[in-house]
């Protein structure tokens, strides 16, 4: 009979005994770029590194716990809310990071220093619309919602950190129109003039262009989702010097820097490997 437990132990043993660090990523641009930056930087320091990109967000946490990857780019807010089931609405960067740090230690995982880059929930607006109506904050949007067309993605309308929670904090949003589209089409719809605002992650590459901007969450409703390396404890014990290198890299990954990296892939059409290599050559 096939023994999954036996296979898993053997698999973990082989991963940790071959002198190779395995870095994973989720299946979106930012995660892959950061994975590759870490990989190129570690290789530059003489480490043997293998990458496992494009792991589903629903699977990757189990992958690191089981030893299939040694580390990967995660977010403090995801750890605290999704993996540890904490209510983090309105919590700031250090508070969320502490929840994540403490919770992961109990699972033999370590969060290194979180980066200034905050890939939080936000609302993007066409810059021309923001200028026309004077909408630069979520409070501005609430007051002038009847002037804009909302391009939603369905689930945002029901999530507690979406419209329901926003309305508890800011008041009712009476949009001029409110339509649901596929998330992958949101910037095309805005660019074509068929919508004005859309839910967004605050480090998306399109936000590095002049076409769009993120509305200021002036009442601090949304929690912090700072980029953070999540590492297996035994990997750090085996390779203790990687801590300082990854921390040094992450200090440079501001929200604007992440936007610029994402833009080079998602807007300019470069490969994530080239974008990462260029960044390492310039910054390390």
N, C-alpha and C positions, 0 to 999 in steps of 0.2 A: 504493500500500500504506500502511495506517495505521502510523505510527511512534510507538510508545509513548514512546520516548526523546525524540522531538521534542515530543510532547504534554506530557510531564513537564516539559521545560525551559520550554516556553511557560507551563504552568500555574504553575510556581514563580515565573517572572518576573512574571506578573500578580499573584500573591499579594504579592510583595515590593515591587511598585512602586505599589500603589494607596493607600498610606498607611494601611492598615488592619491591625490586629493580629488574628490569628485564634487563638482559644483553644479547645482541644478538651477533651473529657472522656471517660472511660470510661462504660460503661453501668450504673453503680450510683450510689446516692444521694450518697454522700460526694464522689465525683469531680465530680458535677454541681453540688453546692452550692458547692464550692471554686472551680470554674470560674466560677460566676456571681458569687461574691464578688470574684474578681479582675477580672471584666468590669465590674461596677458601680463598683469602686474606680478602675479605669483611666478609665472614662468620666467619672467625677467630676473627674478630673485633665485632661480635655479630649482624651483619646485616642479615636480611632475604632476600635471593637472589634466583631468578629463572633464568634459562638459556633458550635461544631460539637459538640453533645452526643451522648452515646450511641454513641460509637465502640467497637467490639468490642475487648476487651483484647488479642486476638490480632492486631489490625490497627493499633492506635494508634501503636506505636513506628515502624512503617514510614511512617505518615502524617506524623510529625514529621520523619523523616529525608528524606522526599521533598518536604517543603515544603508539604504540604496543611494543616498547622497550624503555628503559630509556637511555641506552648507548651501545656502541659497539666499537671494534677496527677498526679504519679507517686509511687512509693515507693522509698526507697533500697534496700530488700531486693529488690524486683522487678528493679531495674536490675542489682544485683550478681549475683543468682542466675539470673534468667531471661534477661536480655539479655547478660550477660557470663560466664555459666556458672561462677560461683564458688561454692564450698561455704562458706556463711556460717553454718552451724549454730553457735549459741552466741556469735556475734559481736555486740558492742554497737553503739550508735548511731554513734559517731564512726568506728569501724573500717569498718562497712558503708558509711557515707557517703563515706569516702575511696576505697574501691574503686569506688563509683559515680561519683564526681567524676572520678577519673583515667581511667576507661574511657570516659566520655562525651566528654571533651575530644578523644579520638582520633577521634571521629565527628562533630566540629564541633557538639557539643551541650554545654550547660552546666547543671549542677545548681546552683541558688541555695542559700541557707541552708535546711537542713532544719528542719521545725517540731518542737516538742516532742511533737506528736501521733504516737503509735506505733500504727499499724494492723496489729499483729502477729497471729500465730496464737495462739489461746488456747482455754481450756475454760470454758464458761459453766455455771453451776449454779443451780438454783432456790434462792433465798435461804433459804426455809424448810427445805430439805434440808440446806443448808450449816450452818444453826444447829442442826438436830436431831442431826446426826452430828459436828459439829465439823470440817467439811471446808472449809478455806480456802486450802490450798496443794495443789500437785500431789503432794507427798509424802503429805499427808493423804489425798488421793484414792487413791493407790496402796495405802495401808494399809487403807482402808475401801471399796475398790472393790466388794466383795461386797454392799454395802448399797445401791448405786445402779444405775439403769437407764440405759444409754448409748444416746443417740439419735445415730447416726452418719450419714454421707453417703457411705459406700462407699469412695471414693478415699482418705479420711482413714485408713482401715484399712491402706492399702498404701504410702502415701507415707513417705519417710524422715523428713520433718518431721511425720509423724503418729504413729500407734500404734507402728510399728517403732522409730523413733528415741526416742520417749518411754520405751519399755520398756528400751532400752539404758541410758538415763540414770537412770530411776526404779525400774526393776524391773517385773515382770509385773503387769498390771491384770486381775484376775479379776472382771469386772463381774457383777452380779446378772443382768442381761440385756444383750444387745448386738444392736440391730436397726438396719437401714439404712432411711432415709427420704429423701424429696426435701428438699434443703436449704431450700427456701422454707417448709417446714412445721415446722421445728424448734422455733420458739418457741411455735407453736400447740400442738404436742405436749406441750411442757413445761408450758405454761399449763393444759392440760386435765388434768394429773396423770398422763399416760401415759408420762412419761419424766422423768429427773432432771438429766442433764448432756448437753452437746452441744458439738461443735467450734464455735468462734466467732471472728470478727475482733474485736479488742479495742476498736474504736471503734463497734461497732454500737449503734444507737439504743436498742434494748431494754435495754441495759446501763446506761442512764441512769435506768431505773425501779427501783423497790424490789423488783421481782419476781425479778431475776437479779443475779448478780455473777460476776466473772471470777476464777478460781483463780490464785493467785500462783505463777508459774513460779520457784520458789525455788532451783532449780539452774541457772537461766539457760540452758535448752535452746534456746528459740526465739530466732531472730535478730531484730534491730530492723528494722522496716519504717516508718521515719519518712516522713511526707508531705514532698514536695519539688517545687518547680517545675522542670520540665525544659524548657529553652528553646533554640531554635536560636541559634547563635553570631551569625549575621548579623542576627538580630532584636535582640539586645542591642547590637550595634554601631550599629544604626539608631535604637534607642530606649534609650539607656543608663540613663535615669532610672527605668525600670520596675524595675530591680534593687532599688533601695532601698525602693520601695513594696511590692513583693511580699515582700521580706524582713521588712518591718515587719508585714505582715499575718500571715505565717507564724509569727512569734514568739508571736502570740496564740492560735494553733490548737493547744492542748494536747489530750491524749487526752480529757479530760473535756469540753472545748469541742466537739470533733468528735462525741462521743456526744450532746451536747445538740442540736447541729445536725441530726444524723441522726434523733434522736427526733422532732423537730418535723415531719419529713417522714414517716418510716416508722411512727411510732406515733400522732402527733397529726393526720396527714393534710394538713398544709400543703404548698403547692407549693415546690419547691426555689428558684424565683425569689423568692418572698416571703421565705423564710427568709434567703436571701442578702442581699436588700435591707435587711431589718430589721437584720441583723448589721452591714452597712456603715454604716447610719445611726447605729447605736449606738457603733461602735468607731472610725470614721474621720472 
